[in-house]
């Protein structure tokens, strides 16, 4: 206890020691990279708490003695766009930083997950997840809403766990469809499936029907309330309302 009490735990001290540890780990990784005879890299996107995109780069290398190394090589913030050229330049900087000759690079792996904007099934969910699941997309879309002084400042996240909350997603999507179309077009996405008249009519109907289902759900879950406490007239009114979209 006496030894621990002598250790300073101030913010500056902790920050310095974290930096020392990071410097040491980077130096060890640099030494390993020097003896690597062949390596592959994989990179993926993550985000920090402020929705700044982070390019995570991992390396798997093999030395002349067949020692295998698997490590996180670098975490690079991507503040602007993330085109193929941008990612290539960041990867090139990282390889140069660790003195890894590109001639020894034998394989590159990415998640390869396409944005399923053209899917008929779960079309709204796919569009919402395309915007919300990617940090840069989310940040740029929120900026667009602020520039347009939109009533909605964000787009709710879609999840299949609570299907009744889907009404909030549908309502926001319907209200922000102009901004969504504009944003997807800047991303080079095909929006013909969600811009046609039939889809927009179905969307408006779904917004209404899910609202009525939510209202009925609230009535059935009220305090000291059960289906038995509702009168036949009240249930009939709810059933009639459900069949009559606004």
N, C-alpha and C positions, 0 to 999 in steps of 0.2 A: 504493500500500500504506500509506503514511503517513497519507493521508486516511482510509482505512478503519479503521486502527487507532485513530483518534481517536473513532470512532463507538461509543457505548455500546450493548451488546447484552444488558443485564440484563433480567430478566423485566418489571420495572416500566416500563422505557423502551419495550420492545416493545409492552406493553399500552397505554401512553399513545399511541404512534404509530398502533396499530391503531384506537384510539378516534378519533384525529384524522382518520384516513383515512375512517372510517365517518361522522363528522360532516360532513366535506367532501362526500362522495358524497351524503349525505342532503340537504344544502343545495342541491346541484346538481339533484337529482331534484325537490326542492320548487319550484325555479325553473321547471323544465320543466312540472310539473303546473299551474302558474299560467297557462300559455299554451295548455294543452290545450283544444281545442274539443269533442272527443269522445273517449271512451276505452272500452276493454273490459278486463275483468279475468278472469283464470283462477286458480283456486286448487286446490291438491292437498295431500295429506297426506304428510309424511315423518316420520322419527323420529330422535332423537339416540341416543347410545350407551347411554343409560339408559332407552330405550323411552318417552321423553316425546314425545307427538305434537306435531308442528310443522306449523302451517298456513302453507303457502307461497303467497304472493299475488303474481302477476305482472300488470303493466299493459302495455297497448299503446295508445298515445295518438297523436292527430293534431292538429297545431297549425293555425292559420289559414293558414300558409304551406305546409301539407301536409308538414311534417317529422314523420316517424314515429319514435316512441320505444318501445322494448321493453326493459323492465327488471324485475328482481326488486324489488317494491315493499316487501315486509315479510316477515319470518319470525316468526310468532307461536306461542309455546308454548301448548299446550292441556292443562292439568294435570287438568281434571275431565272432564265429559262433552262430547260433540261433537254435540249435537242441532242441528237446523236453526236454532233460536233462538240457540244459542251461537255458531255460525258467523256468523250474520247480525250479531250484536252486535260480533264482532271485526272483520268487514269494515267495519261502520259506523264503528268507532273509527279504522281505518286511513284511510278516506276523509276523515274529519274532520281527522286529523293532517296530511294532505297538502293540505288545502283543496280537495278534489275534490268538487264538487257532484254529488249523485246524479242530477240531471237530465241531466248529460252522459254518464252511463253508458248505453251502447247495447247491450252484450252481456256475458253472463256464461258462462264455460265451466268445466265440471268434468270429471273423468275419466268419471263416469257408469257406472263398472263395478259391476254388481250382485253381491251375494254369492250365488253359485250353490249355496245350501244345498239347494234342491229338486231338483237335478240327480241323475238316477239314475246317471249315469256319473261315476266318481271321487268318490263321495259323501263318503267319509272324507277324501280329499285336499282337497275343497272346504271342509269344516268346519275342518280343521286350518289351511288357508291363511287362512280367515276370521279365525281366532283369532291366528295368528302374523304375518300380513302387515300387520296394522294395529296400530300401536304402543300405542294406548290399550287395545284389546281384549286384547292380549298382557299388558300390565301388570295389568289388572284380573283376568285369568284366573289369573296367577301369584299374585296376592294372595288369590284364592279358594282356591287349593291350599294356601297357607300357613295360611289361617284354618282349613281342614279338616284340617290336619296330615296331608296326603296323602303316601303313599310316593313318588309322583312330584312333583317340584318344577317341572316344565315339561312341555310337549308337544313332541316332536320335530318338526322341520320336514319336510314332505313335499317330495320332489323326484323327478322322473322319470329323473334321470341315473343313479342307482344303485338299481335296482329291488329288489335284495336287501335294502337297508336299509329297505325299506317294512315289513318285519316289526316293526321297532322302533316304527314309527308305529302299526301295527295293534294291537300289544300294549299300548302306552300308551293308545291310544284306548279299547280294550276295558276296561282297568283304570279309566280315568277317565270312563267313560260317564255316571255319575251327575252328576259335576261339570260335564261338558260339556253335558248336558241342562239342568241348572240355569242355567248361564251363557247358553246360547242363548235360553232362555225370557226371561231378563232383558233380552235384546237384541231381543225381539219377533220372533224367528225361528221359522218353522214347522219343528218337529222330528218331525212324524208319520212321515216317511220313514225316519228313523234310530232311531225308538223302537219300531217294530213288531217282533213276535216273529220273523218270517222274516229280517229284516235282521240282528237280533242273533244268530240261529243261524248265518247265513252268515258274520258277522264272526268268531264263535268258531272256525269251521272254517278261515277264512283265517289266523287267528293261528297255528293249529297247522301248517297246510300250509306256510306261509312259513318257520316255524321249522325244519321238516325240510329244506326246500330250502337254507336257510342252513347247516345242519349238514353236508349233503352237499357244499355248495360249499367249506366249510372243509376237509373230508377230501380233496377233489380238489386243493386248493391247499396241502397240507401240505408241509413241507420234504422234498426228495428224493422227492416223491410225484407220480405221474401216474395217469391212469385205468388204465394197464397194470399198475401195481403193486398195484391192488386185486384181491383174489381174487373169483372168481365168487360165493362165499358172502357176502362183504361187500357186493357190489353187490346181491345178492338181498335181503339184510337191509334195505339202504337203500330199495330199491323197495317192500318190504313195509311198512316204516315210513311211507313217504310216502303209502301208500294207507290208513293207519289213523290218523286224527286222534285226539288224546287226548280 
